[in-house]
């Protein structure tokens, strides 16, 4: 048997970093967009004039078309990157343990998108939802980060 005909076992490649970053950034923006309500609609629903609204964080002033473009683009990016990463795991190009690390990290920017939506929502007085989100998302983020770090550590040790 010569050297050109020997079969080398297929090893999964390293983690596709750019795809993972695109998935995480896209999921934050698309989650914000999917949960976002225009300030005028919030003020009308809550029964206060928009000029009297308080904000925990002043929102970015974007035209409606830019918000839609940004949200739809981020959603398409998120879906495309998720499909590519699932396909990489299914085809053996990405080890399932690294897919699990990415899966554990994905809810963190999604919580960030919801947090940003809550922080920039108009209201009168205190933004109680922001405090509740901080109390909930903080520990959840810590748990997910620890789980992802332990999984990554174990994935590196298996090599």
N, C-alpha and C positions, 0 to 999 in steps of 0.2 A: 504494500500500500504506500503510495507516495504522499508527500506532504500536502499537495493541493486537494486531495480527496478526503482528507481527515475532516471529521465533523467536530466543530467546536461548539460547546453548548451555548445557547443563546442566553446572554445575561442582560437583565434590564439596565437601561442607561440611567444616567443621573436624572434628578428631578428637573422637569422643564420650568425653569425659574421664571422666564418671561410670561409664559402662559399662566402660571400661578399668580404672578403679580397682576396681570390683566384681569384674571378672574376675581381677585380680591378687590381691586379698585373698581371694576365694573359692578360688582355686587353691592358695594357701598353706595355708589351713585344711583344705581337702578332701584335699590330699596328705598332711598330717600324719595326718588321720583314717584314710586308706586304708592307711598304712604302720604305724599305731600298734598295739601289742600291750599289753594290760593288764599292769601290773606283776606281778600274781599269776601270770599265765601265764608270763611271762619267768622269774620266780624258780623256778617249778615245772619248767620246761624245762631250766634251767641247773643245778638241783639245789642251791639255797641258800635259806635262810629269808629271807623278804621283809624282816623287821626288820633284817637284817644288810646289806642292799643299800646300795651307794654310788650317788650321783647326781652327774653333772657339774653339772647344774642341777636344783634341786628342782622336780618337776612340779607343775602346778596340781592341786588336789584337786577334781575334778568327779565327780559321780555318773555312773554308766554311761549313764543315760538322757540326761543333758545332753551327754555326749560324742557319743552317737549323733545327737541332735537337731542339735547344732552341725555335725557332719560331714556329715550328709545335707543340711542346709540349705545349707551351703557348696558341696557338690557340685552341687546343683540350681542354685544361683546361678551357679556357674562354667559349667555346661553352657548355661544360658539366655543368659548374656552372650556366650559364644563363638558361639552360634548367631546372636545379633543382630549381632555384629561381622562374621561371615562374610557374613551377608545384606546388611549395609551395603556391604561391598566388592563383592559380586556385583551389587547393584542400582545401583552407582555413587554412592551417598551418601557413601562413604568411599574416598579414593584408595588404590589398592593399595599404594603406597609407605608410607602410614601404617599399613595393615594389617600390613605387614612389620615396622614398628617395634614394634607391639604383639606380634606373634609372637616377635620377638627378646627382648622383656622378660618374656614369660610364664614361661619356665623358671626365672627368678631366684626368684620367691616359691615355686615348687615345690621348688627346692633348699632354700629356707628352711624349708619344712614338714618335709622329710626331716631337715634338720639339727636342728630342734627335737625331732623324735621321737627322734633318736639322743642328743641332749644330755640328755633327760629319762628315758632308759631306765635301769632299775636294773641294777646289776652289782656285781661284787666286784673291787675294785682299780681300775686305770686304765680309762678308756673309750677304747680304741684306735680304735674306730669314729668317735668325735668328731674325733680328730686327723686321720684319713684323710679324713673329710668336709670338714674345714676346708682341708686341702691340695688337695683336688679342687675344691670348690665356690668357693673364693676366686678362683683363676685363671679358672674357667669364667664366673663372674659378671662379672669384669673384661672378658673377651672379649665377652660378650653386651652389656654396657653400652657398650663402645666401638663395636661394630657397630651398635647401636641409635642411638647419638649420630651416627655418620657417616651412617646412613640418614636420620635426621631432618634433619640439615644439608642433605643432597642434596635431600630432599623440599621443604625451604623454598626452596632455590635455584631449583628447577624452576618455581615459581610465576611 
